[in-house]
Amino acid sequence: MFFKDLSKLFKYFKGFSASNTILIDDEPYKALLNTDNTGVFPMSYDPTDKNDDFLDPEGEFCSYLDDLASSSDVQDYIKEHSFGQPMIDSSHPDWSFYSKVIKDYYLAYVCYLFFFCHL
């Protein structure tokens, strides 16, 4: 599994935080390491759909992003105005699997740090 951990971005780019940065991806699991309401998960692009106007500047998604950009806190906005697929949290039907993935990831990370810090 590949995760997109926003905390790494926040660590290296001061001024960015969970209140002003979002992850946009069609796979909600990629945001498992992030705090709640920091991601927007549209449906996957279908190249065979000739009527796809998802990225139309006058379309629903661009309108959503305009409103989001005008908000004072993106987490609050996303929480109050869901869009696309839901984030993966404890209410997800496969939460037992995803929670194990998160625990295993952090365990592997701690082991990695311990090994390389104690050479």
Secondary structure as GFF3:
##gff-version 3
##sequence-region A 1 119
A	DSSP	alpha_helix	6	12	.	.	.	ID=ss1
A	DSSP	beta_strand	23	24	.	.	.	ID=ss2
A	DSSP	three_ten_helix	28	31	.	.	.	ID=ss3
A	DSSP	beta_strand	39	40	.	.	.	ID=ss4
A	DSSP	alpha_helix	60	70	.	.	.	ID=ss5
A	DSSP	alpha_helix	74	80	.	.	.	ID=ss6
A	DSSP	alpha_helix	95	117	.	.	.	ID=ss7
###
